């Protein structure tokens, strides 16, 4: 807001006044931030409030501005210290030893090829108007950073900050995202040692970068074998670290979970005891529903389980189950494991981190594994999954599969409250079921769709329900993969997945009910990636799996 005031004062005020504007208001300077602070007011009211300062918040703000926004109508309340940015950069370019990505280079919405929304953009949006309070120019979107909400009362449409400021709203967009699982919170011994890092926001990334620079050439252990773990392993190797990755599965995967089943109060439940291949003692319970004797879907985690040794409702013993692979099949995983091995990254499979050792000043020195191995470590980076931040709203909105249940417009069970991104469990039209998706693409699109729905409701017009094609991607070293659709059914691998190849290129199709429902491609061109997206969306029929293997990408080009 203040930046806009200075830019416009020369046009709005006569020269004698404009030339000496700062002297009339000595508390304002050209270095003032272009965001609003809460000030001393005990209560603020806005037509729209976006709670959260991540990717969804930035894309929602852009959509509000695009569809029409009056001054002072919208506030973004964020506990982060900077304006919304493209979070995927943190595990990729931000950690590069040379030409590293830095703000303001990756503020939203550059990740989708859009305009980069610098902090000043928020104050500039909205119609300009002079407001006497007393003699200030107010315009645009209020971006309230370093502001943590500690209480949400949806019945009274009130959010309360840790400084006891109440934010009243007419419409609320919940964009709180998710939080990493912290090993210290689940009782892992020594997990509070220095130089054990998690990566969720830019402050986390800055701490990791400082450690990378101070421990250059040291030993790094990555706890977790998901795609974030793979990205972090690559980044640390590029920074000349001796890297070891640890996960308990037979192969790396986008998501690793081991579960046990138990009967509790006549309900089938699942207890999560190993999330993202590292934790044994993380408790989690979610109801299981089943349409087949040995297949269950955990409604809390939105994952499918297969019982290994059979299960009946009369069972009283816990029985081990396996997760239906979320993305990487053994064949796909073997390529990446081989590629990483060729880069000098060591992989320890079939065990978990049981604890950490530290020296006299509290710095981590080693990772102790359950199988007895001890790995020396100067840096440990933990990537064991996350959980949606919905605690503020417990008991106030309907929940499902670990998130806030919404309709196809991201409306919750409370009027004028919407939920987007990681926290939303929404109807996935393509598959006829409710799901929760944690990915930046969905964070962007769901935020935009929710704002469209809000504006449409105000104007008494209708829009189409959200129709999303699941999409995931990752980039490491010289590799880049994309996945579209669903990964259920039989898998057909095609192409060259030899990690020793000079230019490996391969893909996979997932076939269910004689239709292609998912597609994966490593090292595809933009045009080829569009082809596999089209296949996953249209779900063409296929009868001969061996012919599909031989056709490979040709099949996609003929759809």
C-alpha positions as CSV (number, residue, x, y, z in Angstrom):
1,X,0.0,0.0,0.0
2,X,2.7,2.5,1.0
3,X,4.7,1.8,-2.2
4,X,1.6,2.7,-4.3
5,X,1.1,5.9,-2.3
6,X,4.6,7.1,-3.2
7,X,4.3,6.1,-6.8
8,X,1.0,7.9,-7.2
9,X,1.6,11.0,-5.1
10,X,3.3,12.9,-7.9
11,X,0.3,12.3,-10.2
12,X,-2.4,13.0,-7.6
13,X,-0.9,15.9,-5.7
14,X,0.4,19.3,-6.9
15,X,4.2,19.5,-7.4
16,X,5.0,21.5,-4.3
17,X,3.3,19.0,-2.1
18,X,4.4,15.9,-4.0
19,X,8.0,16.9,-4.0
20,X,8.1,17.1,-0.2
21,X,5.6,14.3,0.6
22,X,7.9,12.5,2.9
23,X,8.5,15.5,5.0
24,X,4.7,15.7,5.7
25,X,4.7,12.0,6.7
26,X,8.2,11.3,8.2
27,X,7.2,7.8,9.4
28,X,6.8,6.8,5.7
29,X,9.9,6.2,3.6
30,X,10.6,4.7,0.2
31,X,12.0,1.6,1.8
32,X,8.6,0.9,3.5
33,X,7.2,-2.5,2.6
34,X,4.3,-2.6,0.2
35,X,2.2,-4.7,2.5
36,X,-0.2,-3.8,5.3
37,X,0.4,-4.5,8.9
38,X,-2.4,-5.2,11.3
39,X,-1.7,-2.1,13.4
40,X,-3.4,-1.5,16.7
41,X,-6.9,-2.4,15.6
42,X,-8.5,-5.2,17.6
43,X,-10.7,-6.2,14.7
44,X,-10.5,-6.1,10.9
45,X,-13.3,-6.9,8.5
46,X,-12.9,-8.1,4.9
47,X,-15.3,-9.4,2.3
48,X,-12.8,-12.1,1.4
49,X,-10.0,-13.7,3.5
50,X,-7.5,-16.2,2.3
51,X,-6.0,-18.1,5.2
52,X,-2.5,-19.3,4.2
53,X,0.4,-17.8,2.2
54,X,1.4,-20.6,-0.1
55,X,0.9,-21.3,-3.8
56,X,-2.9,-21.5,-3.5
57,X,-3.1,-18.1,-1.8
58,X,-1.2,-16.4,-4.6
59,X,-3.2,-18.0,-7.4
60,X,-6.5,-17.3,-5.6
61,X,-5.5,-13.6,-5.2
62,X,-4.7,-13.4,-8.9
63,X,-8.0,-14.9,-9.8
64,X,-9.9,-12.4,-7.5
65,X,-8.0,-9.5,-9.1
66,X,-8.8,-10.9,-12.6
67,X,-12.5,-11.2,-11.8
68,X,-12.9,-7.9,-10.1
69,X,-11.8,-6.6,-6.8
70,X,-12.6,-3.4,-4.9
71,X,-10.1,-1.7,-2.5
72,X,-9.9,-3.3,0.9
73,X,-12.1,-6.3,0.0
74,X,-9.4,-9.0,0.2
75,X,-6.8,-10.0,2.8
76,X,-4.2,-12.7,2.7
77,X,-3.3,-13.8,6.3
78,X,-0.1,-15.7,6.2
79,X,2.4,-16.8,8.9
80,X,5.2,-16.9,6.3
81,X,7.6,-14.0,6.1
82,X,7.4,-13.4,2.3
83,X,4.7,-13.0,-0.4
84,X,3.4,-16.3,-2.0
85,X,6.0,-18.1,-4.0
86,X,6.3,-21.3,-6.1
87,X,7.2,-23.8,-3.4
88,X,8.7,-26.6,-5.7
89,X,11.7,-24.3,-6.3
90,X,12.9,-25.0,-2.8
91,X,13.9,-28.7,-3.5
92,X,15.3,-27.9,-6.9
93,X,16.9,-24.6,-8.0
94,X,17.1,-23.0,-4.6
95,X,19.7,-25.6,-3.5
96,X,21.9,-25.3,-6.6
97,X,25.6,-24.4,-5.9
98,X,25.7,-22.0,-8.8
99,X,23.0,-19.8,-10.3
100,X,20.6,-20.8,-7.5
101,X,17.0,-19.6,-7.6
102,X,16.2,-16.8,-5.2
103,X,13.3,-14.5,-4.6
104,X,11.9,-12.5,-6.2
105,X,12.6,-14.8,-9.1
106,X,10.0,-17.5,-8.2
107,X,7.1,-15.6,-6.7
108,X,3.8,-16.9,-8.0
109,X,2.6,-17.2,-10.7
110,X,5.8,-18.0,-12.8
111,X,5.4,-21.7,-12.2
112,X,2.5,-21.9,-14.6
113,X,4.0,-19.4,-17.1
114,X,2.1,-16.4,-15.6
115,X,2.9,-13.0,-14.3
116,X,5.3,-12.9,-11.4
117,X,3.4,-11.3,-8.5
118,X,5.9,-9.3,-6.5
119,X,4.9,-7.9,-3.1
120,X,4.0,-4.6,-4.6
121,X,1.5,-6.3,-6.9
122,X,-0.9,-7.0,-4.0
123,X,-1.1,-3.4,-3.0
124,X,-1.6,-2.3,-6.6
125,X,-4.6,-4.5,-7.3
126,X,-8.1,-3.1,-7.0
127,X,-9.6,0.2,-8.0
128,X,-7.7,3.2,-6.7
129,X,-9.6,5.5,-4.3
130,X,-8.7,8.3,-1.8
131,X,-9.8,7.5,1.7
132,X,-9.4,9.9,4.5
133,X,-7.9,8.0,7.4
134,X,-6.7,10.7,7.6
135,X,-5.0,11.4,4.2
136,X,-3.9,8.0,3.1
137,X,-4.3,6.3,-0.3
138,X,-5.7,2.8,0.3
139,X,-5.9,0.3,-2.6
140,X,-5.4,-3.3,-3.4
141,X,-5.0,-6.5,-1.4
142,X,-3.8,-6.5,2.2
143,X,-1.0,-9.0,2.5
144,X,-0.5,-9.7,6.2
145,X,2.7,-11.6,6.7
146,X,4.2,-13.1,9.9
147,X,0.6,-13.4,11.2
148,X,-0.4,-16.7,12.7
149,X,-4.0,-17.6,13.3
150,X,-4.5,-19.6,16.5
151,X,-8.3,-19.8,16.6
152,X,-11.0,-20.1,13.9
153,X,-14.7,-19.7,14.8
154,X,-16.5,-20.4,11.6
155,X,-20.0,-19.8,13.2
156,X,-19.1,-16.2,13.9
157,X,-16.9,-15.9,10.8
158,X,-13.9,-14.9,12.9
159,X,-10.2,-15.7,12.8
160,X,-8.1,-14.7,15.8
161,X,-4.4,-14.2,15.6
162,X,-1.7,-14.9,18.2
163,X,-1.7,-11.2,18.9
164,X,-5.4,-11.2,19.7
165,X,-6.5,-9.4,16.5
166,X,-9.8,-10.7,15.1
167,X,-10.3,-10.9,11.4
168,X,-13.9,-11.0,10.3
169,X,-14.9,-12.2,6.9
170,X,-17.8,-12.7,4.6
171,X,-16.1,-15.5,2.6
172,X,-13.2,-17.6,3.7
173,X,-10.7,-19.6,1.6
174,X,-8.8,-22.1,3.6
175,X,-5.4,-22.5,2.0
176,X,-3.3,-23.7,4.9
177,X,-1.6,-26.4,3.1
178,X,0.2,-29.2,4.9
179,X,3.0,-29.6,7.4
180,X,5.9,-32.1,7.4
181,X,6.0,-35.0,9.8
182,X,8.6,-34.1,12.4
183,X,10.5,-37.1,13.8
184,X,10.8,-35.5,17.2
185,X,7.0,-35.3,17.5
186,X,6.8,-39.1,17.2
187,X,9.5,-39.9,19.7
188,X,12.5,-40.7,17.5
189,X,15.5,-40.5,19.8
190,X,17.9,-37.7,19.1
191,X,15.7,-36.1,16.4
192,X,16.1,-32.6,18.0
193,X,19.8,-32.5,17.1
194,X,21.2,-29.6,15.1
195,X,21.6,-30.0,11.3
196,X,18.5,-32.3,11.0
197,X,16.4,-30.5,8.4
198,X,13.0,-30.6,6.9
199,X,11.9,-28.6,3.8
200,X,8.6,-26.9,3.7
201,X,9.1,-23.2,3.4
202,X,11.7,-20.7,2.5
203,X,13.0,-20.3,6.0
204,X,13.6,-24.1,6.1
205,X,15.5,-23.8,2.8
206,X,17.6,-20.9,4.0
207,X,18.7,-23.0,7.0
208,X,19.6,-25.9,4.8
209,X,21.5,-23.7,2.4
210,X,23.6,-22.3,5.2
211,X,24.4,-25.8,6.4
212,X,25.3,-27.0,2.9
213,X,27.8,-24.1,2.7
214,X,29.3,-24.7,6.1
215,X,29.5,-28.5,5.7
216,X,30.7,-28.6,2.1
217,X,32.1,-32.0,1.1
218,X,30.6,-33.7,4.2
219,X,28.3,-36.6,4.6
220,X,24.6,-36.3,4.1
221,X,21.8,-38.8,4.9
222,X,18.4,-38.5,3.3
223,X,15.7,-40.1,5.4
224,X,12.9,-41.0,3.0
225,X,12.6,-42.4,-0.5
226,X,9.8,-40.4,-2.0
227,X,10.3,-38.0,-4.9
228,X,11.1,-35.1,-2.5
229,X,13.8,-37.3,-1.0
230,X,15.1,-38.1,-4.5
231,X,15.2,-34.4,-5.3
232,X,17.0,-33.6,-2.1
233,X,19.5,-36.4,-2.6
234,X,20.3,-35.1,-6.1
235,X,20.7,-31.5,-4.8
236,X,23.1,-32.5,-2.0
237,X,25.2,-34.7,-4.4
238,X,25.4,-31.7,-6.8
239,X,26.8,-29.8,-3.8
240,X,29.6,-32.3,-3.5
241,X,28.2,-34.2,-0.5
242,X,28.7,-37.9,0.2
243,X,25.0,-38.9,0.1
244,X,23.2,-41.9,1.5
245,X,19.5,-42.5,1.2
246,X,17.5,-44.7,3.7
247,X,14.1,-46.3,3.2
248,X,12.6,-49.6,4.2
249,X,10.8,-50.7,1.0
250,X,12.3,-53.0,-1.5
251,X,12.3,-50.0,-3.9
252,X,12.0,-46.3,-3.8
253,X,8.5,-44.9,-4.5
254,X,6.5,-41.7,-4.5
255,X,4.8,-42.8,-1.3
256,X,5.8,-45.6,1.1
257,X,3.5,-46.8,3.9
258,X,3.4,-50.0,5.9
259,X,0.2,-50.6,7.8
260,X,-1.2,-53.0,10.3
261,X,-4.9,-53.8,10.6
262,X,-6.7,-54.2,13.9
263,X,-10.2,-54.5,15.2
264,X,-11.2,-51.7,17.6
265,X,-14.6,-51.2,19.0
266,X,-16.1,-53.4,16.2
267,X,-14.7,-51.1,13.5
268,X,-12.0,-51.9,10.9
269,X,-9.2,-49.4,11.3
270,X,-5.7,-49.0,10.1
271,X,-2.8,-47.9,12.2
272,X,0.0,-46.1,10.3
273,X,3.2,-47.3,11.7
274,X,5.6,-46.4,8.9
275,X,5.0,-43.3,6.8
276,X,7.1,-42.6,3.8
277,X,9.5,-45.4,4.7
278,X,11.0,-44.1,7.9
279,X,8.7,-44.2,11.0
280,X,7.7,-47.2,13.0
281,X,5.9,-45.5,15.8
282,X,3.7,-42.8,14.2
283,X,0.2,-43.6,15.1
284,X,-2.7,-42.8,12.8
285,X,-6.2,-44.3,12.6
286,X,-8.6,-44.0,9.8
287,X,-11.7,-46.1,9.0
288,X,-11.4,-48.7,6.3
289,X,-14.1,-49.5,3.9
290,X,-14.2,-52.6,1.6
291,X,-16.2,-53.9,-1.3
292,X,-13.9,-56.9,-1.8
293,X,-12.8,-59.4,0.9
294,X,-9.1,-58.5,0.7
295,X,-9.0,-55.0,-0.5
296,X,-9.6,-52.0,1.7
297,X,-9.4,-48.2,1.2
298,X,-8.3,-46.1,4.1
299,X,-10.8,-43.2,4.1
300,X,-8.4,-41.1,6.2
301,X,-5.3,-41.5,4.0
302,X,-7.1,-42.1,0.7
303,X,-4.9,-45.1,-0.1
304,X,-5.8,-48.7,-1.0
305,X,-4.6,-51.6,1.1
306,X,-4.3,-55.3,0.1
307,X,-4.4,-57.8,2.9
308,X,-1.5,-60.3,2.6
309,X,-2.8,-63.1,4.8
310,X,-6.5,-62.6,4.8
311,X,-8.7,-60.7,7.2
312,X,-12.2,-61.1,8.7
313,X,-14.1,-58.8,10.9
314,X,-13.8,-61.4,13.7
315,X,-10.0,-61.1,13.6
316,X,-8.4,-59.8,16.7
317,X,-4.8,-60.1,15.6
318,X,-3.0,-57.4,13.6
319,X,-2.2,-58.4,10.1
320,X,0.4,-56.8,7.8
321,X,-0.8,-55.2,4.6
322,X,1.0,-53.5,1.7
323,X,0.2,-50.3,0.0
324,X,-0.9,-50.5,-3.6
325,X,2.0,-48.7,-5.3
326,X,1.3,-45.0,-5.5
327,X,3.5,-44.4,-8.5
328,X,6.8,-46.1,-8.9
329,X,6.6,-49.7,-9.9
330,X,9.7,-51.9,-9.1
331,X,10.8,-51.5,-12.8
332,X,10.5,-47.8,-12.7
333,X,12.2,-47.5,-9.3
334,X,15.1,-49.8,-10.4
335,X,16.0,-47.2,-13.0
336,X,16.2,-44.3,-10.6
337,X,18.1,-46.4,-8.0
338,X,20.6,-47.5,-10.7
339,X,20.9,-43.9,-11.9
340,X,21.6,-42.6,-8.4
341,X,24.1,-45.4,-7.8
342,X,25.9,-44.4,-10.9
343,X,26.1,-40.8,-9.5
344,X,27.7,-42.2,-6.4
345,X,24.7,-42.0,-4.1
346,X,24.4,-44.9,-1.7
347,X,21.0,-46.5,-1.0
348,X,20.1,-48.4,2.1
349,X,16.8,-50.3,1.8
350,X,14.8,-52.5,4.1
351,X,15.4,-50.6,7.3
352,X,14.4,-47.4,9.1
353,X,16.0,-44.6,11.1
354,X,15.8,-45.6,14.8
355,X,17.7,-42.6,16.3
356,X,20.4,-40.0,15.9
357,X,23.7,-39.3,17.7
358,X,25.1,-35.9,18.3
359,X,28.3,-34.3,19.7
360,X,28.8,-32.1,22.7
361,X,27.5,-29.0,21.0
362,X,24.4,-30.7,19.8
363,X,25.3,-31.3,16.1
364,X,24.1,-34.5,14.5
365,X,27.0,-37.0,13.9
366,X,25.3,-40.2,12.9
367,X,22.0,-41.9,12.0
368,X,21.3,-45.2,13.8
369,X,19.3,-47.6,11.7
370,X,17.0,-50.3,13.1
371,X,19.1,-53.1,11.5
372,X,22.1,-52.0,13.5
373,X,24.0,-49.9,10.9
374,X,25.3,-46.5,11.9
375,X,25.7,-43.9,9.1
376,X,28.0,-40.9,9.8
377,X,26.2,-37.7,9.0
378,X,27.1,-34.0,9.0
379,X,23.6,-33.2,7.6
380,X,20.4,-35.1,7.7
381,X,17.4,-34.2,5.6
382,X,14.1,-35.8,6.5
383,X,11.3,-36.2,3.9
384,X,8.8,-38.6,5.4
385,X,5.5,-37.1,4.2
386,X,3.2,-34.5,5.5
387,X,-0.2,-33.9,7.1
388,X,-2.8,-31.3,6.1
389,X,-3.2,-28.4,8.4
390,X,-6.8,-28.7,9.4
391,X,-6.6,-28.6,13.2
392,X,-8.1,-25.1,13.4
393,X,-11.3,-26.4,11.9
394,X,-11.8,-29.7,13.7
395,X,-15.4,-30.2,14.7
396,X,-16.6,-27.3,12.6
397,X,-16.6,-28.7,9.1
398,X,-17.1,-32.1,7.6
399,X,-13.9,-34.0,7.1
400,X,-12.9,-36.9,4.9
401,X,-9.7,-38.8,4.0
402,X,-7.7,-36.5,6.3
403,X,-8.9,-33.3,4.7
404,X,-11.8,-30.9,4.7
405,X,-14.7,-32.3,2.6
406,X,-15.8,-30.1,-0.3
407,X,-18.1,-30.2,-3.3
408,X,-17.0,-29.8,-6.9
409,X,-16.7,-26.0,-6.3
410,X,-14.6,-26.4,-3.1
411,X,-17.4,-25.3,-0.9
412,X,-17.2,-26.9,2.6
413,X,-20.1,-27.9,4.8
414,X,-20.2,-24.3,6.1
415,X,-21.7,-21.7,4.0
416,X,-19.2,-19.2,2.5
417,X,-16.2,-21.3,3.6
418,X,-14.0,-22.9,0.9
419,X,-11.0,-25.2,1.1
420,X,-8.4,-25.6,-1.6
421,X,-5.1,-27.3,-2.2
422,X,-3.7,-29.9,0.2
423,X,-6.5,-29.6,2.7
424,X,-9.4,-30.2,0.4
425,X,-11.0,-33.6,-0.1
426,X,-13.0,-33.1,-3.3
427,X,-14.9,-35.1,-5.9
428,X,-12.5,-36.3,-8.6
429,X,-15.0,-36.5,-11.5
430,X,-12.8,-38.6,-13.7
431,X,-12.8,-41.5,-11.2
432,X,-16.1,-40.9,-9.5
433,X,-14.7,-40.7,-6.0
434,X,-13.5,-38.2,-3.4
435,X,-9.8,-37.7,-3.1
436,X,-7.2,-35.4,-1.5
437,X,-4.3,-34.4,-3.7
438,X,-1.0,-32.9,-2.5
439,X,0.6,-31.3,-5.5
440,X,1.4,-27.8,-6.7
441,X,-0.7,-28.2,-9.9
442,X,-3.8,-29.0,-7.9
443,X,-3.0,-26.2,-5.5
444,X,-3.0,-23.7,-8.3
445,X,-6.1,-25.0,-10.1
446,X,-8.2,-25.6,-7.1
447,X,-7.6,-22.1,-5.8
448,X,-8.6,-20.5,-9.1
449,X,-11.7,-22.7,-9.3
450,X,-12.8,-21.8,-5.8
451,X,-12.6,-18.1,-6.6
452,X,-14.5,-18.6,-9.8
453,X,-17.2,-20.3,-7.8
454,X,-17.3,-17.5,-5.2
455,X,-17.7,-14.9,-7.8
456,X,-20.3,-16.9,-9.7
457,X,-22.4,-17.3,-6.6
458,X,-22.4,-13.6,-6.0
459,X,-23.6,-13.0,-9.6
460,X,-26.2,-15.8,-9.5
461,X,-24.6,-17.7,-12.4
462,X,-23.3,-21.2,-12.6
463,X,-20.0,-22.7,-13.5
464,X,-18.8,-26.2,-14.3
465,X,-17.6,-28.4,-11.4
466,X,-13.9,-29.0,-11.0
467,X,-12.7,-31.6,-13.4
468,X,-9.1,-32.5,-12.6
469,X,-6.6,-34.8,-14.2
470,X,-4.1,-35.8,-11.5
471,X,-0.6,-34.7,-12.4
472,X,2.8,-35.1,-10.8
473,X,6.3,-34.4,-11.9
474,X,9.9,-34.2,-10.8
475,X,13.3,-33.1,-12.1
476,X,16.6,-34.4,-10.8
477,X,20.1,-34.2,-12.4
478,X,19.4,-34.5,-16.2
479,X,16.2,-36.4,-15.7
480,X,12.6,-35.2,-15.8
481,X,9.4,-37.3,-15.4
482,X,5.7,-36.6,-15.6
483,X,2.8,-38.7,-14.6
484,X,-0.9,-38.2,-15.4
485,X,-4.0,-40.0,-14.3
486,X,-4.4,-43.0,-11.9
487,X,-1.9,-45.8,-11.1
488,X,-4.2,-48.7,-10.6
489,X,-4.4,-52.0,-12.5
490,X,-1.8,-53.6,-14.6
491,X,1.4,-51.8,-15.7
492,X,3.0,-51.9,-19.1
493,X,6.5,-50.5,-19.3
494,X,8.0,-49.4,-22.6
495,X,11.2,-47.8,-23.8
496,X,14.8,-47.8,-22.6
497,X,15.0,-47.8,-18.8
498,X,18.6,-48.9,-18.5
499,X,20.3,-46.5,-16.1
500,X,23.6,-46.9,-17.9
501,X,22.2,-45.7,-21.2
502,X,23.5,-42.4,-22.5
503,X,20.0,-41.1,-23.1
504,X,17.5,-43.2,-21.3
505,X,13.9,-42.6,-22.2
506,X,11.0,-44.8,-21.1
507,X,7.4,-44.7,-19.9
508,X,4.6,-46.8,-18.5
509,X,0.8,-47.2,-18.9
510,X,-1.6,-48.3,-16.2
511,X,-4.5,-50.4,-17.5
512,X,-7.7,-51.1,-15.6
513,X,-10.9,-52.6,-17.0
514,X,-9.2,-52.8,-20.4
515,X,-8.7,-49.0,-20.5
516,X,-5.5,-46.9,-20.0
517,X,-6.1,-44.9,-16.8
518,X,-2.6,-43.6,-16.2
519,X,0.6,-42.7,-18.0
520,X,4.2,-42.0,-17.0
521,X,7.1,-40.7,-19.1
522,X,10.7,-40.0,-18.3
523,X,12.6,-37.5,-20.5
524,X,9.7,-36.7,-22.7
525,X,9.4,-33.6,-24.8
526,X,6.7,-31.1,-24.1
527,X,4.7,-32.5,-27.0
528,X,5.1,-36.1,-25.8
529,X,4.0,-35.1,-22.3
530,X,0.9,-33.6,-23.7
531,X,0.2,-36.9,-25.5
532,X,0.4,-39.0,-22.4
533,X,-1.8,-36.4,-20.6
534,X,-4.4,-36.8,-23.3
535,X,-4.3,-40.6,-23.0
536,X,-4.8,-40.5,-19.3
537,X,-7.7,-38.1,-19.7
538,X,-9.5,-39.9,-22.6
539,X,-8.8,-43.5,-21.2
540,X,-8.7,-45.3,-24.6
541,X,-9.4,-49.0,-24.6
542,X,-6.6,-51.5,-25.0
543,X,-6.8,-55.3,-25.4
544,X,-3.3,-56.5,-26.2
545,X,-0.8,-55.5,-23.5
546,X,2.2,-56.8,-25.4
547,X,1.3,-54.8,-28.4
548,X,0.9,-51.8,-26.2
549,X,4.4,-52.4,-24.9
550,X,5.8,-52.5,-28.4
551,X,3.9,-49.4,-29.5
552,X,5.0,-47.3,-26.6
553,X,4.6,-43.6,-27.3
554,X,3.2,-44.4,-30.8
555,X,0.0,-45.6,-29.0
556,X,-0.4,-42.1,-27.4
557,X,0.2,-40.3,-30.7
558,X,-2.6,-42.3,-32.3
559,X,-5.2,-41.5,-29.7
